[in-house]
Amino acid sequence: MHRAYKYRFYPTPEQAQLLAQTFGCTRFVYNHVLRWRTDAFFQRQERGGYLEANAELTRLKRSGELP
């Protein structure tokens, strides 16, 4: 037998803003890595795994282009 619980969350305006920013950053990182892996496959027939994706994120962070 499985149970499920539902919780309702009513964030304050400050919390809602912080959540929106966090989810936006998460979406940006996911889409960036997805684009990087797709380009690597279609241009060079390379498959990027976890370690290569992690290295790409490190390069992105150190590039200084993004806050």
C-alpha positions in Angstrom: 0.0 0.0 0.0 1.4 3.4 -1.0 0.5 6.7 0.6 0.7 10.1 -0.8 0.6 13.5 0.9 -0.1 16.8 -0.6 1.1 20.0 0.9 0.1 23.5 -0.1 2.7 26.2 0.0 1.9 30.0 0.2 5.2 31.8 -0.3 5.7 35.4 0.7 6.5 37.8 -2.2 10.2 37.6 -1.3 10.1 33.8 -1.3 8.2 33.7 -4.6 10.8 35.9 -6.2 13.7 33.8 -4.9 11.9 30.6 -6.1 11.4 32.1 -9.5 15.1 33.1 -9.7 16.2 29.6 -8.6 14.0 27.8 -11.1 15.1 30.2 -13.8 18.8 29.4 -13.1 18.1 25.7 -13.0 16.3 25.9 -16.3 19.1 27.9 -17.9 21.8 25.3 -16.7 19.7 22.4 -18.0 19.1 24.0 -21.4 22.8 25.0 -21.7 24.0 21.5 -21.1 21.4 20.0 -23.4 22.5 22.4 -26.2 26.1 21.5 -25.5 25.5 17.8 -25.7 23.2 18.1 -28.8 25.8 20.2 -30.6 28.6 17.8 -29.7 26.7 14.8 -31.0 25.5 16.3 -34.3 28.7 18.2 -35.1 31.4 15.8 -33.9 29.5 12.5 -33.2 30.7 12.7 -29.6 28.7 11.6 -26.6 29.2 13.7 -23.5 28.7 12.0 -20.2 28.5 13.3 -16.7 32.1 14.2 -16.3 32.2 16.2 -19.6 29.0 18.0 -18.7 30.4 18.9 -15.3 33.6 20.2 -17.0 31.4 22.3 -19.3 29.5 23.8 -16.4 32.8 24.6 -14.7 34.0 26.4 -17.9 30.7 28.3 -18.0 31.0 29.4 -14.4 34.6 30.5 -14.8 34.0 32.4 -18.1 32.6 35.4 -16.2 29.9 36.0 -18.8 27.1 35.3 -16.4 26.4 36.7 -13.0 
